[in-house]
């Protein structure tokens, strides 16, 4: 079995989970099942099962989002650089400028705790200290190798 085989087998699970999320009207923004999911007669059992179902559906939604993201092809490898407007971006092969704002996803080659470079999925964020990569606040984004999926 290859890693591609694993993702090929995950694809139908993602589709089934997406259908379940649609059928239940669940979305993590409000974190609850729709009114179309009728309650049980036993309100205590209903509350217990509903709470657990919502936790599971929240995890399924995250899994679906991750699998959808990973299903998109990678586009190029570029050097992230600080731009004159203090944002970060890169120039693609056609010399077109691509800029990032808060929450924009990207993948960056980061040194792990063993000093080995590896791809990590992250987002560009900003605070009073400037722009940084989520989960890598102490890593200078300037000069990192990055790629995007779409």
Residue frames relative to the residue before (quaternion, step in Angstrom):
aa qw qx qy qz dx dy dz
X 1.0000 0.0000 0.0000 0.0000 0.00 0.00 0.00
X 0.2276 -0.7595 0.5948 0.1330 3.56 -1.03 0.82
X 0.6599 -0.4761 0.3776 0.4418 3.56 -1.26 0.13
X 0.6049 0.5451 -0.3576 0.4572 3.59 1.10 -0.60
X 0.6106 0.5416 -0.3434 0.4647 3.60 1.07 -0.73
X 0.6189 0.5420 -0.3386 0.4567 3.58 1.01 -0.81
X 0.7086 0.4483 -0.2696 0.4735 3.59 0.83 -0.97
X 0.5943 0.5495 -0.3647 0.4603 3.59 1.10 -0.57
X 0.6916 0.4578 -0.2720 0.4880 3.59 1.03 -0.76
X 0.6253 0.5308 -0.3391 0.4608 3.60 1.19 -0.45
X 0.5429 0.6610 -0.3905 0.3403 3.60 1.12 -0.64
X 0.7021 0.4323 -0.3092 0.4739 3.70 0.76 -0.84
X 0.5918 0.5488 -0.3676 0.4620 3.59 1.13 -0.56
X 0.6319 0.5253 -0.3257 0.4677 3.58 1.00 -0.82
X 0.6649 0.5010 -0.3121 0.4577 3.59 0.90 -0.89
X 0.6596 0.4963 -0.3098 0.4718 3.60 0.95 -0.84
X 0.6537 0.5007 -0.3134 0.4731 3.59 0.98 -0.82
X 0.6327 0.5246 -0.3318 0.4629 3.60 0.99 -0.77
X 0.6454 0.5120 -0.3165 0.4701 3.57 0.99 -0.82
X 0.6390 0.5190 -0.3216 0.4679 3.59 0.98 -0.83
X 0.6410 0.5162 -0.3250 0.4659 3.60 0.96 -0.82
X 0.6552 0.4953 -0.3106 0.4785 3.60 0.97 -0.82
X 0.6795 0.5137 -0.2969 0.4315 3.59 0.86 -0.98
X 0.7247 0.4131 -0.2415 0.4958 3.59 1.04 -0.72
X 0.4138 -0.7196 0.4635 0.3100 3.58 1.26 -0.23
X 0.4030 0.7365 -0.4629 0.2844 3.56 1.24 0.33
X 0.1280 0.7388 -0.6575 0.0742 3.51 -1.12 0.82
X 0.5289 -0.6862 0.4032 0.2948 3.56 -0.82 1.01
X 0.5149 0.6464 -0.4311 0.3621 3.61 1.16 -0.34
X 0.7799 0.2254 -0.1590 0.5618 3.59 1.00 -0.72
X 0.3612 -0.8083 0.4193 0.2007 3.59 1.31 -0.17
X 0.7036 0.4233 -0.2936 0.4895 3.58 1.10 0.45
X 0.5811 -0.5661 0.4632 0.3568 3.51 -1.33 0.38
X 0.5367 -0.6146 0.4593 0.3510 3.56 -1.17 0.53
X 0.6424 -0.5208 0.3991 0.3960 3.54 -1.32 0.18
X 0.5317 0.6257 -0.4064 0.4009 3.59 1.27 -0.16
X 0.6190 0.4714 -0.3418 0.5271 3.59 1.27 -0.27
X 0.2565 -0.8270 0.4866 0.1161 3.54 -0.07 1.37
X 0.4971 -0.6781 0.4561 0.2916 3.58 -1.00 0.79
X 0.5115 -0.5995 0.5183 0.3320 3.52 -1.30 0.42
X 0.6197 -0.5416 0.4024 0.4009 3.58 -1.21 0.33
X 0.6840 0.4272 -0.2694 0.5264 3.57 1.04 -0.78
X 0.3177 -0.7992 0.4776 0.1797 3.59 -0.16 1.28
X 0.6394 0.5290 -0.3355 0.4459 3.61 1.06 -0.64
X 0.6583 0.4779 -0.2985 0.4992 3.56 1.00 -0.86
X 0.6223 0.5443 -0.3328 0.4536 3.57 1.02 -0.81
X 0.6669 0.5043 -0.3012 0.4585 3.58 0.88 -0.93
X 0.6529 0.5212 -0.3048 0.4573 3.55 0.98 -0.90
X 0.7094 0.4517 -0.2619 0.4734 3.57 0.80 -1.03
X 0.6314 0.5395 -0.3296 0.4491 3.59 1.00 -0.81
X 0.6528 0.5125 -0.3117 0.4626 3.59 0.92 -0.89
X 0.6773 0.4756 -0.2897 0.4808 3.59 0.94 -0.86
X 0.6316 0.5279 -0.3343 0.4591 3.58 0.99 -0.80
X 0.6582 0.5121 -0.3130 0.4545 3.59 0.95 -0.85
X 0.6294 0.5160 -0.3336 0.4756 3.61 1.04 -0.69
X 0.6649 0.4913 -0.2995 0.4763 3.58 0.95 -0.88
X 0.6605 0.5047 -0.3084 0.4625 3.59 0.92 -0.87
X 0.6038 0.5457 -0.3537 0.4611 3.58 1.07 -0.67
X 0.6669 0.4814 -0.2936 0.4871 3.58 0.97 -0.86
X 0.6332 0.5258 -0.3301 0.4622 3.61 1.00 -0.76
X 0.6365 0.5238 -0.3328 0.4580 3.57 0.98 -0.79
X 0.6480 0.5042 -0.3116 0.4783 3.58 1.00 -0.80
X 0.6373 0.5153 -0.3235 0.4729 3.60 0.98 -0.80
X 0.6503 0.5135 -0.3149 0.4630 3.60 0.93 -0.89
X 0.6521 0.5123 -0.3155 0.4613 3.58 0.93 -0.88
X 0.6646 0.5015 -0.3018 0.4645 3.58 0.94 -0.88
X 0.6756 0.4858 -0.2981 0.4677 3.59 0.90 -0.88
X 0.6233 0.5258 -0.3374 0.4703 3.60 1.03 -0.73
X 0.6446 0.5175 -0.3115 0.4686 3.56 0.98 -0.87
X 0.7137 0.4641 -0.2628 0.4541 3.59 0.82 -0.98
X 0.5939 0.5746 -0.3532 0.4386 3.57 1.23 -0.39
X 0.5994 0.5535 -0.3575 0.4545 3.59 1.24 -0.34
X 0.4767 -0.6792 0.4679 0.3040 3.60 -0.99 0.73
X 0.4969 -0.6215 0.5193 0.3118 3.54 -1.26 0.56
X 0.1708 -0.7736 0.6036 0.0899 3.53 -1.09 0.75
X 0.8782 -0.1262 0.0324 0.4603 3.51 -0.54 1.29
X 0.2424 -0.6807 0.6561 0.2176 3.47 -1.47 -0.03
X 0.0092 -0.8131 0.5780 -0.0682 3.52 -0.76 1.10
X 0.4543 -0.6509 0.5330 0.2930 3.53 -1.32 0.31
X 0.3418 -0.7343 0.5563 0.1855 3.54 -0.75 1.10
X 0.0385 0.8151 -0.5761 0.0476 3.57 -0.85 0.92
X 0.5076 -0.6179 0.5058 0.3236 3.51 -1.24 0.57
X 0.2876 -0.7750 0.5474 0.1304 3.53 -0.83 1.07
X 0.6901 -0.4864 0.3263 0.4250 3.62 -1.21 0.33
X 0.6780 0.4695 -0.2985 0.4804 3.63 1.13 -0.55
X 0.5365 -0.6677 0.3464 0.3825 3.59 1.39 0.30
X 0.5237 0.5736 -0.4381 0.4525 3.60 1.23 0.26
X 0.4272 -0.6737 0.5306 0.2863 3.53 -1.34 0.04
X 0.1519 0.7798 -0.5956 0.1189 3.52 -1.15 0.67
X 0.2581 -0.7394 0.5947 0.1815 3.52 -1.33 -0.27
X 0.3797 -0.6658 0.5850 0.2652 3.51 -1.35 0.29
X 0.3476 -0.7510 0.5217 0.2071 3.58 -0.78 1.01
X 0.7693 -0.3738 0.2567 0.4499 3.58 -1.32 -0.08
X 0.6929 0.4373 -0.2622 0.5098 3.60 1.20 -0.50
X 0.4775 -0.6865 0.4003 0.3747 3.56 1.38 0.16
X 0.3875 0.6731 -0.5165 0.3606 3.59 1.11 0.68
X 0.4005 -0.7239 0.5180 0.2173 3.55 -0.98 0.92
X 0.0817 -0.7546 0.6504 0.0291 3.55 -1.01 0.94
X 0.0891 -0.8083 0.5812 0.0312 3.59 -0.70 1.04
X 0.3156 -0.7332 0.5778 0.1702 3.53 -1.26 0.56
X 0.1037 -0.7458 0.6534 0.0785 3.51 -1.22 0.66
X 0.7544 -0.3997 0.2595 0.4514 3.57 -1.27 0.20
X 0.8128 0.2629 -0.2246 0.4689 3.51 -0.98 0.98
X 0.5085 0.6461 -0.4346 0.3676 3.60 1.22 -0.19
X 0.3587 -0.7482 0.5161 0.2123 3.61 -0.81 0.99
X 0.1135 0.7501 -0.6492 0.0553 3.50 -1.29 0.56
X 0.3230 -0.6868 0.6013 0.2497 3.52 -1.34 0.10
X 0.0838 -0.8044 0.5882 0.0071 3.55 -0.92 0.93
X 0.3941 -0.6612 0.5737 0.2800 3.55 -1.18 0.60
X 0.0007 -0.8001 0.5928 -0.0921 3.52 -0.53 1.30
X 0.4390 -0.6524 0.5386 0.3025 3.57 -1.10 0.62
X 0.3262 -0.7378 0.5546 0.2041 3.57 -0.82 0.98
X 0.7485 -0.4205 0.2637 0.4397 3.57 -1.26 0.01
X 0.6680 0.4702 -0.2976 0.4941 3.59 1.28 -0.24
X 0.5581 -0.6319 0.3699 0.3904 3.56 1.32 0.07
X 0.5346 0.6082 -0.4100 0.4197 3.57 1.29 0.18
X 0.3817 -0.7214 0.5296 0.2312 3.57 -0.88 0.95
X 0.0884 0.7820 -0.6104 0.0901 3.55 -1.02 0.90
X 0.5417 -0.6009 0.4730 0.3491 3.56 -1.23 0.41
X 0.0267 -0.7660 0.6420 0.0170 3.54 -1.08 0.81
X 0.3673 -0.6924 0.5753 0.2337 3.53 -1.15 0.66
X 0.1224 0.7961 -0.5760 0.1394 3.57 -0.77 1.04
X 0.3076 -0.7087 0.5846 0.2477 3.54 -1.30 -0.19
X 0.4879 -0.6113 0.5295 0.3283 3.53 -1.29 0.41
X 0.0120 -0.7932 0.6083 -0.0247 3.58 -0.91 0.94
X 0.2058 -0.7719 0.5915 0.1096 3.56 -1.30 0.27
X 0.0482 0.7572 -0.6514 0.0099 3.54 -1.12 0.71
X 0.7833 -0.3333 0.2182 0.4773 3.59 -1.23 -0.21
X 0.6678 0.4988 -0.2964 0.4662 3.59 1.20 -0.43
X 0.6604 -0.4842 0.3102 0.4829 3.59 1.26 -0.14
X 0.7137 -0.4253 0.3343 0.4449 3.54 -1.29 -0.37
X 0.0493 0.7708 -0.6329 0.0529 3.54 -1.21 0.70
X 0.4710 -0.6370 0.5205 0.3187 3.56 -1.32 0.13
X 0.5208 -0.6516 0.4535 0.3139 3.57 -0.84 1.03
X 0.8040 0.2361 -0.2134 0.5023 3.53 -0.85 1.05
X 0.7594 0.2668 -0.1501 0.5741 3.58 1.30 -0.20
X 0.0301 0.8645 -0.4996 0.0465 3.54 1.00 0.96
X 0.7337 0.4245 -0.2362 0.4751 3.60 1.03 -0.72
X 0.5839 0.5508 -0.3805 0.4593 3.60 1.27 0.12
X 0.3927 -0.7140 0.5288 0.2373 3.57 -0.75 1.06
X 0.3767 -0.7525 0.4895 0.2283 3.62 -0.61 1.07
X 0.5663 0.6288 -0.3819 0.3716 3.60 1.13 -0.61
X 0.8233 0.2205 -0.1870 0.4884 3.56 -0.73 1.11
X 0.4960 0.6564 -0.4411 0.3586 3.60 1.22 -0.05
X 0.4289 -0.6426 0.5633 0.2930 3.54 -1.21 0.58
X 0.0003 -0.8085 0.5865 -0.0476 3.57 -0.78 1.05
X 0.0651 -0.7502 0.6520 0.0886 3.51 -1.40 0.18
X 0.2580 -0.7475 0.5917 0.1567 3.52 -1.32 0.34
X 0.2533 -0.7211 0.6189 0.1810 3.54 -1.32 0.40
X 0.1938 0.7552 -0.6179 0.1015 3.53 -1.08 0.81
